[in-house]
Amino acid sequence: MTAKLTRRDFLKFSFISLAAIVSACAKVLSKPDETATPVQTATLDTTPKTYAPDDPHILYTGRIDFTDPQKPGFSAPGVYIQARFRGTSAFVMLQDEFKYGTLRNYYDAVIDEAIVVKIAPVKTGTMKYPVASGLPYGEHTLTLIKRTEASIGSCRFLGFEFDGGILPAPAAPSRRAARRRRSVRVPRARAARSSRPVDPSPATPSRREPAPPSPPRARVDRSPQSWRPSAGQRSKPCAGCGSQRSARSSR
């Protein structure tokens, strides 16, 4: 006599079988694969490195003297030096002239076109100035700009120092040529604004009527004879200098 399988027993058997299959699959997946290549975890490179001014990854823009490639000099305002790096901090190394012993230049260090750090050099021989620290590890752009005029003095750039590695230089700006305009004469300007061409010949009558002639002025006799004393005047010596002066005689 065969036992009859109820619906309840069928569901119970199905759940037990499904649980056994899931447990077996979990054991297989958790077992490490001995043939697989171990994955190496990438380490962050934060070792300080110095980059000289002649590094090909540094971009210069402006009037700069490269007679000494290790110490390029510049004095014009607006000269800027750019570099891209991967790290968390950056330093700028420069040598200011300190003209006349009292003047000094000022500089701006811009990080990622957002953070601006002002640099004021000192005379104590310090040529390394921190401009960024605690940045998120990744790619950043540093721009060094000279602020003061050329009359304040010149500067020598000595390089950058990053706690990571330098990256290829940013794209150089496109060159622009300044055009010089010529002065425009008044007749040509009027002809350009008017619908009718202007005839520059002298026979063209003037639109403006001539001014009436001014009345003649009375002529003043300024000859030396006009300054002589008249018959009714006599000369007497001056009390201060003894010279002769004319005075009207009293009767």
C-alpha positions in Angstrom: 0.0 0.0 0.0 1.6 3.3 -1.1 1.5 6.4 1.1 -0.1 9.5 -0.4 2.2 12.6 -0.7 0.4 15.7 0.6 0.9 19.2 -0.6 2.4 20.2 2.7 5.0 17.5 2.6 5.9 18.5 -1.0 6.6 22.1 -0.1 8.7 21.0 2.9 10.8 18.8 0.8 11.3 21.5 -1.8 12.5 24.1 0.8 15.0 21.6 2.2 16.4 20.8 -1.2 16.8 24.5 -2.1 18.6 25.3 1.2 21.1 22.5 0.5 21.8 23.8 -3.0 22.4 27.4 -1.7 24.7 26.2 1.0 26.8 24.1 -1.5 27.1 27.1 -3.9 28.2 29.4 -1.0 31.0 26.9 -0.1 32.2 26.8 -3.6 32.3 30.6 -4.1 34.0 31.2 -0.8 36.9 28.8 -1.6 39.9 30.8 -2.9 41.2 30.1 -6.4 44.8 29.1 -6.2 45.4 29.6 -9.9 44.2 33.3 -9.9 46.8 36.1 -9.9 46.8 38.0 -6.6 45.6 41.6 -6.9 48.1 44.2 -5.6 46.7 47.2 -3.8 47.9 50.5 -5.3 49.9 52.7 -2.8 49.7 56.5 -2.8 53.0 58.1 -3.8 53.6 61.0 -1.4 57.4 61.2 -1.5 58.6 64.8 -1.9 60.3 65.4 -5.2 62.0 68.5 -6.6 61.7 69.5 -10.2 64.3 71.9 -11.7 63.2 74.9 -13.9 64.4 73.1 -17.1 61.9 70.3 -16.6 60.0 69.8 -19.9 56.7 69.5 -17.9 56.8 73.1 -16.7 55.1 75.7 -18.9 56.4 79.3 -19.1 54.4 82.3 -20.4 55.6 85.8 -20.8 59.0 87.6 -21.1 61.5 85.4 -19.4 65.3 85.3 -19.6 66.6 81.8 -20.2 70.3 82.7 -20.3 70.7 80.4 -17.3 68.2 77.5 -17.7 68.6 76.6 -14.0 67.6 80.1 -12.9 65.3 81.8 -15.5 64.7 85.4 -14.6 61.8 87.7 -15.2 60.6 91.2 -14.1 57.5 92.0 -16.1 54.2 91.7 -14.3 51.8 89.1 -15.5 54.5 86.5 -16.2 53.2 83.1 -15.0 54.6 79.5 -14.7 52.3 76.5 -14.7 52.7 72.8 -13.7 50.4 69.9 -13.2 51.1 67.4 -10.4 49.6 64.4 -8.6 49.8 64.7 -4.8 48.6 66.6 -1.7 51.0 69.5 -1.3 53.2 71.9 -3.3 56.1 74.3 -2.8 57.5 77.1 -4.9 61.2 78.0 -4.9 62.2 81.4 -6.1 64.8 84.1 -5.4 63.7 87.7 -5.3 66.0 90.6 -6.1 65.1 92.9 -3.2 65.9 96.0 -5.2 67.7 98.8 -3.3 67.5 96.5 -0.3 64.0 97.8 0.6 61.7 96.8 -2.4 60.3 93.3 -2.9 58.0 91.6 -5.3 54.7 89.9 -4.6 53.4 86.8 -6.3 50.1 84.8 -6.5 50.0 81.0 -6.4 46.7 79.7 -7.8 45.7 76.0 -7.2 43.2 74.6 -9.5 42.0 78.1 -10.5 40.2 78.3 -7.1 42.7 78.7 -4.2 44.9 81.8 -4.3 47.9 82.0 -2.0 49.9 85.3 -1.8 53.7 85.0 -1.6 55.8 87.7 0.1 59.5 86.8 -0.1 61.7 87.4 2.9 65.4 88.3 3.1 66.5 85.6 5.5 67.7 83.4 2.6 64.5 81.3 2.5 63.7 80.5 -1.1 61.2 77.7 -0.6 57.6 78.8 0.0 54.6 76.5 0.8 51.6 77.2 -1.4 49.3 74.1 -0.8 48.9 71.4 1.8 46.2 68.9 2.7 44.8 68.7 -0.8 42.9 65.6 -1.8 45.2 63.1 -3.5 44.8 63.5 -7.2 45.7 65.7 -10.2 46.1 69.5 -9.5 47.3 72.5 -11.4 49.6 75.1 -9.9 50.1 78.6 -11.5 52.7 81.1 -10.2 52.0 84.7 -11.2 54.1 87.9 -10.7 52.0 90.7 -9.4 54.3 93.8 -9.1 55.7 96.0 -11.8 59.2 95.7 -13.4 60.4 98.8 -11.6 60.2 96.9 -8.2 62.8 94.3 -9.3 63.3 91.0 -10.9 63.1 87.4 -9.8 64.8 84.1 -10.3 62.7 80.9 -10.5 64.3 77.9 -8.9 61.7 75.1 -9.4 58.8 73.3 -7.8 58.5 70.6 -5.1 55.6 68.2 -5.0 54.9 65.4 -2.6 54.0 63.2 -5.6 54.8 63.2 -9.3 54.7 65.9 -11.9 52.4 65.4 -14.9 52.6 66.6 -18.5 52.3 70.4 -18.9 48.9 72.0 -19.6 48.2 73.1 -23.2 50.0 76.3 -24.1 47.7 79.4 -24.8 47.2 80.4 -28.4 49.2 83.3 -29.7 47.4 86.6 -30.3 48.7 89.5 -32.4 47.7 93.1 -31.5 46.6 95.2 -34.5 47.4 98.9 -34.6 44.7 101.1 -36.2 45.4 104.1 -38.4 43.9 107.5 -37.7 40.9 108.3 -39.8 40.6 111.8 -41.2 37.4 113.8 -40.7 36.4 114.0 -44.5 36.6 110.3 -44.8 34.7 109.7 -41.7 31.9 112.0 -42.8 31.9 110.3 -46.2 31.5 106.9 -44.6 28.5 108.1 -42.5 26.8 110.1 -45.3 24.9 108.6 -48.2 26.4 111.2 -50.5 30.1 111.4 -51.3 31.9 114.5 -50.1 33.8 116.4 -52.7 37.2 117.4 -51.3 37.8 120.0 -54.0 38.3 123.6 -52.9 35.5 124.7 -55.3 32.9 123.1 -53.0 31.1 125.9 -51.1 31.2 125.7 -47.4 28.0 124.9 -45.5 29.0 127.3 -42.7 28.6 131.0 -43.4 31.7 133.2 -42.7 31.7 135.2 -39.5 31.3 139.0 -39.9 34.5 141.0 -39.7 35.4 142.3 -36.3 35.5 146.1 -35.9 38.9 147.8 -36.2 40.6 148.4 -32.9 41.9 151.8 -31.8 45.6 152.1 -32.4 47.7 152.9 -29.3 50.9 154.9 -29.7 53.6 152.9 -28.0 56.6 154.8 -29.4 59.3 156.1 -27.0 58.2 159.7 -27.6 54.8 159.0 -26.2 56.3 158.4 -22.7 58.1 161.7 -22.5 56.8 164.3 -20.0 54.6 166.9 -21.4 55.1 170.7 -21.2 53.0 170.9 -18.0 55.1 168.2 -16.2 58.6 168.4 -14.7 61.1 165.8 -13.6 62.2 165.3 -10.0 64.5 162.7 -8.5 63.1 159.6 -6.8 63.6 159.4 -3.1 64.5 155.7 -3.3 66.9 155.3 -6.2 67.7 158.8 -7.2 66.3 158.4 -10.8 64.3 161.0 -12.5 60.6 160.7 -12.7 57.9 163.0 -14.1 55.4 164.7 -11.9 52.7 167.2 -12.7 53.8 170.7 -11.5 51.5 172.5 -9.1 50.7 176.0 -9.8 
